[in-house]
Amino acid sequence: MEPTKPGNSLSATSWLRKRAENVIVALIAIMFISFLLQIAFRYFLNRPLGWTDEVTVLCWVWLVLWGAAFTNSPYLHGHFQPGFGRSIRHLAAGVVELCALHEA
């Protein structure tokens, strides 16, 4: 791996993206450890821990939000794109014209 040069913004962006991925890995690890503690205390020690549910849920929410904000590229985000194109616009314009003629 090539060392980061001060003037190279691409490598700085890459470095920051990798650190964001490290945060996601840490969140998954915390969530997994909390889940294992929950199982161990509930079924083996018969003393359930109440905070493990909250930690798991909070880690999951932050995992989703952090991942969507920092690790996905803008091209990976889903968006709605109807495949009809002009035909839908023409149909909508025709419906508007019919409604306007009906009202007149």
C-alpha positions as CSV (number, residue, x, y, z in Angstrom):
1,M,0.0,0.0,0.0
2,E,1.3,3.4,-0.9
3,P,1.8,5.9,1.9
4,T,-0.6,8.8,2.1
5,K,0.9,12.0,0.7
6,P,-0.2,15.3,2.1
7,G,-1.4,16.7,-1.2
8,N,-3.2,13.6,-2.4
9,S,-6.9,14.0,-1.5
10,L,-7.8,10.6,-3.1
11,S,-5.6,8.7,-0.7
12,A,-6.9,10.8,2.2
13,T,-10.5,10.0,1.2
14,S,-9.6,6.3,0.9
15,W,-8.0,6.4,4.4
16,L,-11.1,8.1,5.9
17,R,-13.3,5.5,4.1
18,K,-11.3,2.7,5.6
19,R,-11.6,4.2,9.1
20,A,-15.3,4.5,8.6
21,E,-15.4,0.8,7.8
22,N,-13.4,0.1,10.9
23,V,-16.1,1.9,12.9
24,I,-18.7,-0.5,11.3
25,V,-16.6,-3.5,12.3
26,A,-16.3,-2.2,15.9
27,L,-20.1,-1.8,16.0
28,I,-20.7,-5.3,14.7
29,A,-18.2,-6.7,17.3
30,I,-19.9,-4.7,20.2
31,M,-23.3,-5.9,19.0
32,F,-22.1,-9.6,18.8
33,I,-20.5,-9.5,22.2
34,S,-23.7,-8.0,23.7
35,F,-25.7,-10.6,22.0
36,L,-23.5,-13.4,23.5
37,L,-23.7,-11.9,26.9
38,Q,-27.4,-11.8,26.7
39,I,-27.6,-15.5,25.8
40,A,-25.1,-16.5,28.5
41,F,-26.7,-14.5,31.3
42,R,-30.3,-15.4,30.3
43,Y,-30.0,-19.1,29.7
44,F,-26.9,-20.3,31.6
45,L,-26.9,-18.0,34.7
46,N,-30.7,-17.4,34.8
47,R,-30.1,-13.6,35.4
48,P,-31.0,-11.7,32.2
49,L,-29.3,-8.4,31.6
50,G,-31.6,-5.6,30.5
51,W,-29.1,-3.3,28.9
52,T,-27.9,-5.9,26.3
53,D,-31.1,-5.4,24.2
54,E,-30.5,-1.6,24.1
55,V,-26.9,-1.9,23.2
56,T,-27.7,-4.4,20.4
57,V,-30.5,-2.1,19.0
58,L,-28.4,1.1,19.2
59,C,-25.5,-0.6,17.6
60,W,-27.7,-1.8,14.8
61,V,-29.2,1.6,14.2
62,W,-25.8,3.3,14.2
63,L,-24.5,0.6,11.9
64,V,-27.1,1.2,9.3
65,L,-26.9,5.0,9.5
66,W,-23.1,5.1,9.6
67,G,-22.9,2.6,6.7
68,A,-25.3,4.5,4.6
69,A,-23.7,7.9,5.3
70,F,-20.0,7.1,5.0
71,T,-19.2,3.8,3.3
72,N,-21.7,3.7,0.4
73,S,-20.8,5.7,-2.7
74,P,-23.5,7.9,-4.1
75,Y,-23.9,5.6,-7.0
76,L,-25.0,2.7,-4.8
77,H,-28.0,4.4,-3.3
78,G,-31.3,3.2,-4.6
79,H,-33.5,5.6,-6.4
80,F,-36.8,5.3,-8.2
81,Q,-36.6,5.5,-11.9
82,P,-39.7,4.6,-13.9
83,G,-38.9,2.8,-17.1
84,F,-41.7,4.4,-19.0
85,G,-40.1,7.7,-19.8
86,R,-41.9,9.9,-22.3
87,S,-45.0,7.7,-22.7
88,I,-46.0,8.3,-19.1
89,R,-45.5,12.1,-19.5
90,H,-47.7,12.0,-22.6
91,L,-50.3,10.0,-20.9
92,A,-50.3,12.4,-17.9
93,A,-50.5,15.4,-20.2
94,G,-53.4,13.7,-22.0
95,V,-55.3,13.1,-18.7
96,V,-54.7,16.7,-17.7
97,E,-56.1,17.9,-21.0
98,L,-59.2,15.7,-20.7
99,C,-59.8,17.0,-17.2
100,A,-59.4,20.5,-18.4
101,L,-61.8,20.0,-21.4
102,H,-64.3,18.3,-19.1
103,E,-64.3,21.2,-16.7
104,A,-64.7,23.8,-19.6
